[in-house]
Amino acid sequence: MEERYFKEVRIMTSHPGRMRVVNSALQAADWPIEQSEILTAAKHALLACLEGNLSPGSARFAFIQAAKEAGN
């Protein structure tokens, strides 16, 4: 399975002041964000991207929305 890279997204970790850089649909799909409707939609978008059915930019947008909702 191809990683499907996109422009990096910096996400706050549980350690204050520490960030993690996510730059692919595969990395984003593994990111632990609490369950919500937006997260479910983002996971579907990331999987569709990994399958080649959605652009990396669209998957990135969905991931950012889920991360924002989770406070990351």
C-alpha positions in Angstrom: 0.0 0.0 0.0 1.4 3.4 -1.0 1.7 6.0 1.8 0.2 8.9 -0.3 2.1 11.9 0.9 0.7 15.4 1.5 1.9 18.7 2.8 3.0 18.3 6.4 0.6 18.8 9.3 2.1 19.6 12.8 0.1 18.1 15.6 0.5 18.7 19.3 1.3 15.6 21.3 0.3 14.8 24.9 3.6 16.2 26.0 3.4 20.0 26.4 5.5 21.8 23.7 6.1 18.7 21.7 4.8 18.3 18.2 4.6 15.5 15.7 4.8 16.0 11.9 2.3 14.0 9.9 2.9 14.0 6.1 1.1 11.0 4.7 -2.4 9.4 4.7 -0.8 6.3 6.3 0.6 8.3 9.2 -2.6 10.2 9.7 -4.7 7.0 9.7 -2.6 5.8 12.7 -3.0 9.0 14.7 -4.9 8.4 17.9 -7.8 11.0 18.0 -10.8 10.4 20.1 -13.9 9.0 18.4 -16.3 11.4 16.8 -18.3 11.8 13.6 -15.6 14.0 12.1 -13.0 11.4 13.0 -15.0 8.6 11.4 -15.3 10.7 8.3 -11.6 11.5 8.3 -10.7 7.8 8.7 -12.9 6.9 5.8 -11.2 9.7 3.7 -7.8 8.5 4.7 -8.6 4.9 3.8 -10.1 6.1 0.4 -6.9 8.0 -0.2 -4.7 5.0 0.6 -6.9 3.0 -1.9 -6.3 5.6 -4.5 -9.9 6.9 -4.6 -9.4 10.3 -3.0 -6.6 12.9 -3.4 -4.0 13.3 -0.6 -5.1 17.0 -0.3 -8.7 16.0 0.5 -7.6 13.4 3.0 -5.3 15.9 4.6 -8.2 18.4 5.0 -10.3 15.7 6.6 -7.5 14.8 9.0 -7.0 18.5 10.0 -10.7 18.9 10.7 -10.6 15.8 13.0 -7.4 17.0 14.8 -8.9 20.4 15.3 -12.1 19.0 16.8 -9.9 16.9 19.2 -8.0 19.9 20.3 -4.7 19.0 18.5 
